[in-house]
Amino acid sequence: MHTKKILSVLVVALCATIAFAVPNNNSAAATVNLIRNEVITNAELNAQMQSLGASEDQALAVLNIMINDEVFLQGAERDGVTVTDAQKDALYSQQKASYIQQSGGTVTDEQFDQMAIQSYGSVDAYKEALGNQYILQTYLMQERGDALNSRSYAPSAQEVETFYRRNATSFTQAENVLFAQVYIGKTGDSATDEANKAMLQGVADQIQAGTLTFEAAVNQYSEDEESKASGGVMGWLSSDNTVVRQLWGDDFVDSVIAMPLGQVSECIESAAGYHIVRVNVHNDARLLGLDDRIQPDVDYTVRDYITEYLSQVNMQTAMNEELNDMVNELRSEARIRIVYGN
């Protein structure tokens, strides 16, 4: 069954509808023969149209996308570019590991598998899609890599500045603080946790009374070994930091963001533990200039981001052009018969 949707860069925007006139049967909508004869059935075309939300008058456009997929895969196979089941398994494992890492470990293997099933119908179907994407990239670089590598994709300074002016309101920095803390994690034992909470409140009282320095409290009481060397400094916390909100809770983030500069807090309870917090630097939300850092602790500016983004756009455009040329050449070499509509 034709489930190969590898030429996504060639797919046109299709409007959603449920009106179809394509017969749901196994008669041929088209045949493609570059190294062997393959039939694209009306049933397969119908299924593809449903998955894309295509209307009846877009059937030929969808069919041509399916022909492009088939002729490209046959061309890749003819020219020695294939993918094994073991490679598909490895590609899937890589995608899973990358996604779980980006989620901060909040997504499990089973949850990722379920997402694959929801999006592609099955894990095997997702592996097939990853394999086809691998073939696309490998075959394209094998045949057109020299041409692509010879191009320059960097935008001009004028292009960067024009893009910024057109999209300036998109570059914002949320309200953020640089904060330090004394931290004791929750144990799950209510008696121990209540004792730690009371003890840490007593430490906060001493700091506020001036009988104990914040730095001494960090060294003596904090369980966060990483931050001890820097006087308890945790780094920058933004009001839109969804990871910290998920780990420690909205109340913790909102209370820290709202703290007066330099003030030491009472004992604050979070989902993970108990904290005494001091805000060292506070930045209000603002629009970013072209040479402002995207994050206060990262040496990466808006200009850097736009330059990288436009470079990627230029590269993708070049790849699309080469891919279109390859598909046209392969179609000219293949015997293609379109039956649908005739």
C-alpha positions as CSV (number, residue, x, y, z in Angstrom):
1,M,0.0,0.0,0.0
2,H,1.3,3.4,-0.9
3,T,2.0,5.2,2.4
4,K,5.1,7.0,1.1
5,K,4.9,10.7,1.8
6,I,8.5,11.5,1.5
7,L,8.3,14.6,-0.8
8,S,6.6,16.8,1.7
9,V,8.4,19.8,0.3
10,L,6.4,19.4,-2.8
11,V,3.0,19.1,-1.2
12,V,0.6,22.0,-2.0
13,A,-1.7,23.5,0.6
14,L,-5.0,21.7,0.5
15,C,-8.3,22.8,2.0
16,A,-10.2,20.5,4.3
17,T,-13.4,18.9,3.1
18,I,-15.2,15.6,3.1
19,A,-16.5,15.5,-0.5
20,F,-14.8,12.8,-2.5
21,A,-15.7,11.3,-5.8
22,V,-12.7,8.9,-6.0
23,P,-13.9,5.3,-6.2
24,N,-12.8,3.3,-3.2
25,N,-11.6,0.2,-5.1
26,N,-8.4,-1.4,-6.3
27,S,-8.6,-0.2,-9.9
28,A,-5.6,1.8,-11.1
29,A,-5.4,5.6,-10.7
30,A,-1.9,5.6,-12.2
31,T,1.0,3.3,-13.0
32,V,4.7,4.1,-12.5
33,N,7.5,2.2,-14.0
34,L,11.2,3.3,-13.7
35,I,12.7,0.0,-12.6
36,R,9.5,-2.0,-12.1
37,N,5.8,-1.5,-12.6
38,E,3.9,-0.1,-9.6
39,V,0.2,0.6,-9.5
40,I,-1.3,3.5,-7.5
41,T,-4.9,2.4,-6.9
42,N,-8.0,4.6,-6.5
43,A,-8.4,3.3,-3.0
44,E,-4.9,4.4,-2.1
45,L,-5.5,7.8,-3.7
46,N,-8.8,8.1,-1.8
47,A,-7.0,7.3,1.5
48,Q,-4.3,9.9,0.7
49,M,-6.8,12.5,-0.1
50,Q,-8.6,11.9,3.2
51,S,-5.3,12.1,5.2
52,L,-4.6,15.5,3.5
53,G,-8.1,16.8,3.7
54,A,-8.2,17.2,-0.1
55,S,-11.3,18.0,-2.1
56,E,-12.3,16.3,-5.3
57,D,-10.8,19.0,-7.6
58,Q,-7.4,18.4,-5.9
59,A,-7.3,14.7,-6.7
60,L,-4.9,15.0,-9.6
61,A,-2.5,17.2,-7.6
62,V,-2.5,14.6,-4.8
63,L,-2.0,11.8,-7.4
64,N,1.0,13.6,-8.9
65,I,2.5,13.8,-5.4
66,M,2.1,10.1,-5.0
67,I,3.7,9.5,-8.5
68,N,6.6,11.8,-7.5
69,D,7.1,9.7,-4.3
70,E,7.0,6.4,-6.2
71,V,9.4,7.5,-9.0
72,F,11.8,9.0,-6.5
73,L,11.9,5.9,-4.4
74,Q,12.4,3.7,-7.5
75,G,15.2,6.1,-8.7
76,A,16.9,5.9,-5.3
77,E,16.7,2.1,-5.3
78,R,18.1,2.0,-8.9
79,D,21.0,4.2,-7.8
80,G,21.9,2.3,-4.7
81,V,20.2,4.3,-2.0
82,T,18.1,2.0,0.3
83,V,17.3,1.7,4.0
84,T,17.2,-1.5,6.0
85,D,14.8,-2.4,8.8
86,A,17.7,-2.2,11.3
87,Q,18.4,1.4,10.1
88,K,14.7,2.3,10.5
89,D,14.8,0.9,14.0
90,A,17.9,3.0,14.7
91,L,16.3,6.2,13.3
92,Y,13.2,5.6,15.4
93,S,15.4,5.1,18.6
94,Q,17.3,8.3,17.8
95,Q,14.1,10.3,17.4
96,K,12.7,8.9,20.6
97,A,15.9,9.7,22.6
98,S,16.1,13.2,21.2
99,Y,12.4,13.9,22.0
100,I,12.7,12.6,25.5
101,Q,15.8,14.6,26.1
102,Q,14.2,17.8,24.9
103,S,11.2,17.1,27.2
104,G,13.6,17.0,30.2
105,G,12.7,13.4,30.7
106,T,9.0,14.0,31.3
107,V,8.0,11.8,28.4
108,T,8.4,8.0,28.7
109,D,9.3,5.5,26.0
110,E,5.7,4.3,26.1
111,Q,4.3,7.8,25.7
112,F,6.5,8.5,22.7
113,D,5.3,5.2,21.1
114,Q,1.7,6.3,21.7
115,M,2.3,9.7,20.1
116,A,3.8,7.8,17.0
117,I,0.7,5.7,16.8
118,Q,-1.6,8.7,17.1
119,S,0.2,10.5,14.3
120,Y,1.0,7.7,11.9
121,G,-1.3,4.9,12.8
122,S,1.4,2.6,14.1
123,V,5.0,2.6,15.2
124,D,6.0,0.7,12.1
125,A,4.4,3.3,9.9
126,Y,6.4,6.0,11.7
127,K,9.6,4.0,11.1
128,E,8.7,3.7,7.5
129,A,8.2,7.5,7.2
130,L,11.6,8.0,8.9
131,G,13.2,5.5,6.5
132,N,11.7,7.4,3.5
133,Q,13.0,10.7,4.9
134,Y,16.5,9.1,5.2
135,I,16.3,8.0,1.5
136,L,15.2,11.4,0.4
137,Q,18.1,13.2,2.1
138,T,20.7,10.6,1.2
139,Y,19.7,10.4,-2.5
140,L,19.4,14.1,-2.8
141,M,22.9,14.6,-1.4
142,Q,24.3,11.8,-3.5
143,E,23.1,13.2,-6.7
144,R,23.1,17.0,-6.0
145,G,25.4,17.4,-3.0
146,D,28.2,19.1,-5.0
147,A,25.8,21.7,-6.4
148,L,24.3,22.3,-3.0
149,N,27.6,22.6,-1.2
150,S,28.9,25.1,-3.7
151,R,26.2,27.6,-2.9
152,S,26.4,30.3,-0.3
153,Y,23.3,30.6,1.9
154,A,24.2,33.4,4.2
155,P,21.8,36.4,4.0
156,S,23.1,39.9,3.5
157,A,23.1,42.4,6.3
158,Q,20.2,44.2,4.6
159,E,18.1,41.1,4.4
160,V,18.7,40.5,8.2
161,E,17.7,44.0,9.0
162,T,14.6,43.9,6.8
163,F,13.5,40.7,8.4
164,Y,13.9,42.2,11.8
165,R,11.9,45.3,11.0
166,R,9.0,43.2,9.6
167,N,9.0,40.9,12.6
168,A,10.3,43.1,15.4
169,T,7.3,42.5,17.7
170,S,8.0,38.7,17.6
171,F,11.3,39.2,19.4
172,T,10.5,39.7,23.1
173,Q,12.1,38.7,26.3
174,A,9.8,37.6,29.1
175,E,10.3,39.1,32.6
176,N,13.2,37.2,34.2
177,V,15.3,37.1,37.3
178,L,18.8,35.9,38.3
179,F,18.2,34.1,41.6
180,A,20.0,32.2,44.3
181,Q,18.6,29.8,46.8
182,V,19.0,27.6,49.8
183,Y,17.2,24.3,48.9
184,I,16.1,21.2,50.7
185,G,14.2,18.6,48.7
186,K,11.0,16.8,49.7
187,T,11.6,13.3,51.0
188,G,8.0,12.0,50.8
189,D,7.9,11.5,54.6
190,S,5.5,14.0,56.0
191,A,7.2,14.3,59.4
192,T,10.6,14.8,57.9
193,D,9.3,17.3,55.4
194,E,7.5,19.4,58.0
195,A,10.7,19.4,60.1
196,N,12.8,20.5,57.2
197,K,10.3,23.2,56.3
198,A,10.3,24.6,59.9
199,M,14.1,24.4,60.1
200,L,14.5,26.3,56.8
201,Q,12.0,29.0,58.0
202,G,14.2,29.4,61.0
203,V,17.2,29.9,58.7
204,A,15.3,32.5,56.7
205,D,14.5,34.3,60.0
206,Q,18.2,34.4,60.9
207,I,19.2,35.7,57.5
208,Q,16.6,38.5,57.7
209,A,17.7,39.3,61.2
210,G,21.3,39.7,60.0
211,T,22.7,36.9,62.3
212,L,23.4,34.6,59.3
213,T,24.6,35.5,55.8
214,F,22.8,34.1,52.8
215,E,26.0,32.6,51.5
216,A,26.7,30.9,54.9
217,A,23.2,29.4,54.8
218,V,23.8,28.1,51.3
219,N,27.0,26.3,52.5
220,Q,25.5,25.0,55.7
221,Y,22.0,23.9,54.7
222,S,21.5,23.7,50.9
223,E,21.2,20.3,49.3
224,D,21.9,21.7,45.8
225,E,25.6,20.8,45.6
226,E,25.9,22.3,42.1
227,S,25.0,25.9,43.2
228,K,27.0,25.9,46.4
229,A,30.2,26.9,44.6
230,S,28.4,30.1,43.3
231,G,26.7,31.1,46.5
232,G,23.5,29.4,45.6
233,V,23.0,31.1,42.3
234,M,20.7,28.9,40.1
235,G,20.7,31.0,37.0
236,W,18.0,32.9,35.1
237,L,14.4,32.1,35.6
238,S,11.9,33.5,33.0
239,S,8.2,33.9,33.7
240,D,7.5,31.8,30.6
241,N,9.8,28.9,31.7
242,T,7.4,25.9,31.3
243,V,10.0,23.4,32.4
244,V,10.5,25.0,35.9
245,R,6.8,25.6,36.2
246,Q,6.2,21.9,35.6
247,L,8.9,20.8,38.0
248,W,8.4,23.3,40.8
249,G,4.9,24.7,40.2
250,D,3.4,28.0,39.0
251,D,3.2,29.4,42.6
252,F,6.9,29.1,43.0
253,V,7.8,30.7,39.7
254,D,5.3,33.6,40.2
255,S,6.4,34.3,43.7
256,V,10.1,34.4,42.7
257,I,9.5,36.6,39.7
258,A,7.5,39.0,41.9
259,M,10.2,39.3,44.6
260,P,11.8,42.7,45.3
261,L,15.5,42.9,44.1
262,G,17.9,41.8,46.8
263,Q,15.3,40.7,49.3
264,V,15.6,37.3,51.0
265,S,12.3,35.3,51.1
266,E,10.6,33.4,53.7
267,C,10.7,29.6,53.2
268,I,8.9,29.0,50.0
269,E,7.4,25.5,49.3
270,S,7.5,24.2,45.7
271,A,6.3,20.9,44.3
272,A,9.9,19.6,44.7
273,G,11.0,21.0,48.0
274,Y,11.6,24.0,50.2
275,H,13.5,27.2,49.2
276,I,14.9,30.4,50.6
277,V,15.3,32.7,47.6
278,R,17.2,35.9,46.9
279,V,16.8,37.7,43.6
280,N,20.1,39.2,42.4
281,V,19.0,40.7,39.1
282,H,15.5,41.5,37.7
283,N,14.6,42.3,34.1
284,D,11.2,43.5,33.0
285,A,9.6,42.1,29.9
286,R,10.7,44.0,26.8
287,L,11.1,44.0,23.0
288,L,14.5,43.0,21.9
289,G,16.8,45.0,19.7
290,L,18.6,43.4,16.8
291,D,21.9,43.1,18.8
292,D,20.3,42.1,22.1
293,R,20.8,38.7,23.5
294,I,17.9,36.3,23.1
295,Q,18.5,35.0,26.6
296,P,20.5,37.0,29.2
297,D,22.9,34.2,30.0
298,V,23.5,33.1,26.3
299,D,25.9,35.0,23.9
300,Y,23.4,34.6,21.0
301,T,21.7,37.7,19.7
302,V,18.6,38.4,17.7
303,R,20.9,39.1,14.7
304,D,22.5,35.7,15.1
305,Y,19.1,34.0,15.2
306,I,17.8,35.8,12.1
307,T,21.0,35.1,10.2
308,E,20.8,31.4,11.1
309,Y,17.1,31.2,10.3
310,L,17.4,32.9,6.9
311,S,20.4,30.7,6.0
312,Q,18.3,27.7,6.7
313,V,15.5,29.1,4.6
314,N,17.9,29.7,1.7
315,M,19.3,26.2,2.0
316,Q,15.8,24.7,2.1
317,T,14.9,26.7,-1.0
318,A,17.9,25.4,-2.8
319,M,17.2,21.8,-1.8
320,N,13.7,22.1,-3.0
321,E,14.9,23.4,-6.4
322,E,17.3,20.5,-6.8
323,L,14.7,18.0,-5.6
324,N,12.2,19.3,-8.1
325,D,14.8,19.0,-10.9
326,M,15.6,15.4,-9.8
327,V,11.9,14.4,-9.8
328,N,11.3,16.0,-13.2
329,E,14.3,14.1,-14.6
330,L,13.1,10.8,-13.0
331,R,9.6,11.3,-14.4
332,S,11.0,11.9,-17.9
333,E,12.9,8.5,-17.6
334,A,9.9,6.6,-16.3
335,R,6.8,5.2,-18.0
336,I,3.9,6.9,-16.2
337,R,0.3,6.4,-17.1
338,I,-2.4,8.4,-15.4
339,V,-5.8,6.6,-15.6
340,Y,-7.7,8.7,-13.1
341,G,-10.1,11.1,-14.8
342,N,-9.6,9.5,-18.2
